[in-house]
Amino acid sequence: MDWRLNANTRLEWEVESSSRQQMGVNAASITGNALPSPAYAQNNFAKQSWSVPGVFDGLTGSMRLKQRLDNGWMWTTQVGAQRLKTDDRLSYAYGCYAEGNYDRFCSDKTFDLYDYRSENERRINDALQTELTGQVQLAGLQHDVSFSWMRQRQIDKLSPMQAYNWAGTGSLSGVSDSAAAPEPYDLNTNRQEYSTEISMKDRIRVHQFADLWLGLRSSQIQRDSQRTDGSRATHDDRTLTTPWVAFSHKLPYNTTGYASYGQGVETQVTPNRSRYSNAGEALPSAKSTQKELGFKGAQGAWQWNAAMFDITRPVWGDQGACEEDNSCTRKLDGLAHHKGLELGMGYRSTQWKLDAATTWLNAKRADAVIDPSQNGQRPLNVPSVVVRAAAEYRWTQLPGLRTSARISHEGQRDLMEGGSMTLPAWTTVDLAAHYSTKVAGQDTDWTLALENANNRVYWRESPKQFGHYYLYAGAPRNLRLTVRTLF
């Protein structure tokens, strides 16, 4: 809702309450040294007769005050809060004790099954931000400036103990030999994070056809964690300053060229499992960088863009066997270097809307210490090429009716280190019909969508998490009807 207090002041707010129960769905894994059929993932193969659903309750709200000031300045202050309560439960398929492999399932498509339950998890998130924006003239140049301050906190309060117990075995075929083991024997980890950010942005009109963009953010981050028995108390307090600079220039033929450089802050938390010597700890934050050079333009009904980018992101890894309690440590382990080219084109007319985009990606690991042989290799779960294309037709014979088609393609990606096993490329097609009309005088949009119309059975992605190779399947063909009314 919003409330216009006067011509210069507006108050906006929103509140959302949600309650949801959902049976946990386990990712699959490679079976021995083979890639299983993605058809197995169409069933919730880890679900047992004793499985119970997770419960997720949330209350979220925000409020924003906008105040117009003299000379075109604007002051905005907003506050947001979130309260989450979770009973996290999962019949968890993980590893193969029978073959001594804890990073995959067994060769015969069976796996070890665990009963995981962490009851009454509570998470508190609050944020307060105030921002002042406006224009000034300095040294004969126009500056569009913005000054911002933000304070944020995140508190995770968990029950003293969680259950993560071996419950027997299961299989991708659904056959199992297991029994519930809900007794909580493992410690939990409570975490607190507080951050204060001060930022400034400035767009300088250096020429009629050129703009210089400058930005600077200072982030003071305090992260604490402690096991629920009072042990392993950790504290990390650091200040990270991240700049951003860009330059854009309008060129002939309605084209704009630009170059940019920026840094960001990335965080990581160790999985809350007793096999880690630093289980549940918030790890020190690290910086990422992105450089980009691009062009974009429009000619008549056509639009296009092209960009080269260079992104460096920190990578965290597990040092140790990760098979028994306190047998490994999660730590920063070098970086991933992503270089790529992105091309896009679009077309607009009275009836047609066409868009296509392609990204080629060359990614390499660097500065890895845990396993130096990874240096120079492609990071796991990163496709070499991504293609998206969409077409929409607006029917003049029936005003309000639009039909559309969308094609998605992602190239091959490495599932295991060194490319010893890869995930095949996949392509899906989505179809939809949209109809806008009035119902009882209200604007109403109807959408009938057929997702994955070609019913492609495929592995969508393959991340490695918690020392385990995971396989996530794409959703099967799905028919969806949506009705939205605007009051």
N, C-alpha and C positions, 0 to 999 in steps of 0.2 A: 504494500500500500504506500501511497505518498500523500502528503498534506502540504499544500502551498500556503504557507503562513502569510506571506505578502508577496509583492511583485519580485522581491530579491531573495527570498528565503524559502527553501523547500526542505521538508523532512521526509525521508524515505525509510521504510522498515519492512522486514520480512521475517517470518517464523515458520519453521518446518519441524514437524514431529513425525517420527517414523518408527515402526516396529516390524521386524521381519524375522522369519524363521526359514532356514535353508539347510538341506542336507548337504554336507560337504562333498565336493567332487574332487577326486585325486587326479593329478597328472600321471601319465604313463611314463615309461622309461624304455631304454633299449633292453633287449632280452639276450643276455650273454653278449655276443658280438654281432647281433643281428638287429635290424630295424623292423619292429613288428608292424603289422597292417594297422593303419589308422582306424579301421572299422572297429577294432576292439574298444576304442575310446567313445563309441556311441552309447556304451553302457557305463553306468556308474559301478565299475568292477570292484571298487574297494568297499562298497556299502555292504554291511552285514546285518543280520537279523537284530543284533544288539545295538546298531548304530543309532545315535540320537542327533537331531538337528542342532545346528548352532543358532543362537538367539542374538539378534542385533537390535538394540533400542537406541534411538538418537534424538536429541533435541538441539536444533541449530537456529540461531537468530542473528540478525545484524540490523544496525541502524546507521543512517547516513544523513548528515546535515550539510546542505549546500547553501552558501551565502555569497551573493554577488556584492562586490565591493566597488569603490569608485575606480574610474579609469580602466574598466574592463577586467579588474582582478577578481579572482574567485578563491574562496576559502572553503575547503571541504574537510570535514572530520567524520570518521566512521569507526564504529566499534562492532566487533563480531565475537560470538561465543558459541561453543559447541560442547555438549555433554554426551558422551557415548558410554553405553554399558553393554558388555558382550559376554556371552557364554560361548567360548570358542571350543568347538568339538569337531573331531575328524577321525574317521577310521583311516589310518595313514599307511599307505603302501610305500615301503622304503627298503631297498637293498635286498641282498640274497646271502644270508648266513651260510646256506648249504654249499655255496660255491666260493665263499670267502670274498665276495664282491659287495661292497656297500655303496657303490656309485651307480648301480643298475639293478634290473630284475634278473631272475634266473633264466638260464637258457631254455627251460621248458615252460616259460611264461608264468611261473609262479613268483611269489615275492613274500617277504616278511611283512606282517601286518602289526601295526601298533595302535593302541587306544590312547588318543591324545585328548585331554580335556583341561582347559584353563577357565575356571568359572569366575564369574563376577569381576571381570576386567573393567576398569573404569578409566576413561581418558578425558582430560580437561584441556580444551584449547581456547585461548583468548587472544584477541589482537586489538590494538588501538592505533589508528593512523590519523595524522592530520597533515594537510597539504595546502600550500599556497601557490597559485599559478597566476601569471600575468605577463605583460609586455613592458619592456623598458628600452630606452635609447641610450646607448653607451658608445662613445667614440664614433658617433655618426652611423652606428649600425643598430638594426633592430634585433632585440633579444627576446625570445619566448622562453621564460624561465619557470622553473618549478622547484620548490623546496619541500621536502617531506621528512617526517619523523614517524617511526613506527616502533611500538613495543609489543612483543609477542611472548606467550608462554605456552608450553605443552607439558602436561604432567600425566604420567602413566602410573596408576595405582593398581597393582595386581594382587590376587590372593596369595597367601604365604606359600602355597604349594600348588604344583600342577601335576597332572598325570601324563606320563609318556612311557607306556608300558608295552612290552611285547605281548601280543594277543594271539599269536598263531601265524598261519600262512593263508594266503589267498592266491588267486590267479586271474589273468586277463579274461579267461573264459567265464569267470564268476563263481567257480567252485572254490570252496574254502574249508579250512579246518581251524576254527578260531573261537574264542570266547572273550567276553567283555573283561577288561582289567582296568576299572576306573579309579583305583586307589591312587591318591596323589602322593607321590614320593619325591618328586623333583622340586627344587627351589625355583622361585620366580625372581625377576629382577625389576625393581622400580626405577623409573627414569624421570628426570626433570630437565627441561631446556628453556632457557630464557635468552631472548635476543633483543637487541636495540639497534635499529638501523636509522642512519641519517643519510639522505641522498639529495643530490642536486642535479638538475638537467637544464641544458641551455641549447636552444636552437638559434643559431646566429645567421642572419641573412647577410652573407658576405658580398653577394652580388645579386643582380636581378634574376640570374639563372642558377645561383649556387647557394647551398646551405651547408653550414658546419654544425654538427651535433656533438655535444659534449655531455658526459655524465660521470658521476662519481658517487659511489656508495661505500659507507663505512659500517661494517657489521660487527658488533660486539656480541659474542656468543658464549654462553655459559652452559655447559652440559654436565650433568651429574647422574650417576647410577649407583645402585647399591642392591646387593642380594637381599632377599626378604629375611634372611637370618642375621642381617647386619654386617656381613662380610663383604669383601671386595668393593669397598667404597671408592669411587673414582671421581675425579673432577678435572674438567678441561675448560680453561678460560682463555679465549684468544680474540683478537680483533683482526678482521680481514678487510682490506680496502680493495675494491674492484672498480676499475675504470671502464668507460665505454666511449668510443669516439667513432664518428662516421662523417663522411663527406659525400654530398650528392650534387650532381650538376645536370641541368637540362641541356640536351643535345638536339641537333636538327632531327626532323622527321618525328617529332613528338616522342622522343626517346629520352630516358633519364639513366645516367650511370651513377653508381655509388660504390663506396668501399667502406668497410667497417671493421672494428676490432673491439672485442669486449671480453670481460672476465665474469665468471659466476662462482657461486659457492655451492658445493655438493657435500652431502652428509651421508653417513652410513651407521647402521646399528648392527652389532653382532647378533646372530640368531640366539634366542633365549633357550639354549639347550645345554645340558650339563657336559656334553663332550667338549665344549669350548672352555678354555681357561679364562676367557673374558666374556662369558655368556651374558647376553642382554646389554652389554655396555655400549654406550654411545661413543663412537670413535671420533678422533679429531677431524674436524672439517678440512676440506681441501678445495683448491681452486680448479676450475676448468676455463679454457680459453676458446674463443671462436673468432676466426678471420673470414671475411667474405668480400668478394668482388663480383658485382653484378650489373645487369642492364635490364630495363623493362620499358615497354612502349606500347603504343596503340596506333593503328592505321585503319580508319573507318570502322568496320564491324569486328576487326581482328585485334586481339591483345596477345602480348607475348612477354616472356621473361627468361633470363638465363643468369645463372650464378655459379661461381666456383667457391667452395668453402673448405676450410681447414679447421677441424675441431679436435681439441685435446681434452680428454676426460680422465680423472683418476680411476684406478681399478683397485678393488679390495679382494684379497684372496685368503685362503685357509692354509696355514703352515702347520703340517703335522698329519697324522694318520686319520684323525677325526672318526675313529671307530670305537673308542672307549671314553670314559669320563676324563676330562681335562687332557685330552690327547692332541688338541690342536688349538691354534690361536688365529682369530681373524685380524688382519692387519692390512695396511696400505701396501699395494704391490705394483708400483709403476703406473703406467697409463696406457690408454688406447688412443691411437692417432687415426683420425678419420679424415680422409680427403675425398672430395666428390664434386660432381658436376650435376646441376639441376636445370632442366629445360621444361618450359611450360608454354602452352598456347591455348587461346580461347577465341570463341566466335559468338557474337550476339546479333540476333535479328529479331524481327517481330515474332517469329514462330520458333526459331531454333536457338538453343543455348548449348554450346559445345565446349568441353574442357579436356585437356590432356596434359599430363606431367610425367616426366621420367627423371629418376635419380640414379646415377652410377656412383658406387661407393668403393673406395679402396681403403681398407682399414688394416692397421697393423698394431700389434702389441709392442711396447717399448719399456725399458727400465724394469722389467720383471726380475725379482730377486728370489722368490720362492721357487720358481722353476725357470731359470734363465733360458732354457730352450724355447720358451714361448716368444721370446723377443724376435720380431720380424714376422711372426705368424699372424694370420687373420684371427681377430677375436671371435669367440663362439657366438652363434646366434645372430650374426650380422649378414643380411643378404647382400649380394653383389649388385643387384639392380632392383628397382621398384618402379612399377608403372601403374598409373591410375588414369582412367579415361571415363568420361561421362557425357551422355547426350540427352537433352530434354526437348520435347516438341510440344508446343502450345497449340491446341486445336481451335481453329477459328469457327468450325462448324458447331462446336459446343463450348461456348465461353466458360472459362473456369476449369476446363479439363487440361491436364498436362500429363504426358507419359514420359518415362525416363528409363535409361539403361546405364549401368555402371560396370566397368571391367576393372578388376584388381589383379595384379600380377606381382609376385615377389620371387626373386631368383634363388638359386641354391645358396645354402649357408652351411658352415661347418658345425657339426654336432659335437665332435670330439677334437681334442687338440691335434694340431698338425694336419687336419683334414682327413684323418684316418676313417672317419665316417661322416657323411654329409646328409643334409635334409634336402629332398628334391624340391625343385621350384614348383609353384602352384599358381593357378589362375581360376578366379571365380567370376560369375556374372550375377548381378542383381537387377531386378526389374521392378518398376513401380508405376502406379497411376495415382495422380493427385487431383482432387476435385474441390474447388472452392465455391461455396454457395451461401445462402442465408437460410437459417432454420429458425422459425419464430422470430424473425427480425434480427437475429444475431449472426455475425460472420462465423462460418463453420468450415473447417478444412477436413476432408476425408482423404485418407491415404491407404491404399491397398498395395502391399509390397511383397514380392517373392524374392527372398534372400537366398543366395547360393542356388540360383535357378537351375544350374547345370548339375546340382547335387554332387559336387566334387567332394570326394572323401580324401582328406589330406591332413598332414601334420602342419599346423600353422606356424609354430615356432619351437625352439629347443634351447631354453636357457639352462645353464648349470648353476644350481643353487644348493647351499648346504652340503657341498661336496657330492652332489648327485646330478646325474643327467636326466633332465625332464623333457617330456614331449607333450605339447598341448595341441589338441586336434582342432581343426576348424569346425564351425557350427554346420550341421547338416541343413538341407533345404528347409526353409521356414516361411510360412505364410503369416503375414502380420497385418492387422487392420487397426488403424488409429483414427480417432475422431477428436478434433480440438475445436472448442468454441471460445470465441473472444467476447467477453462481456464489457 
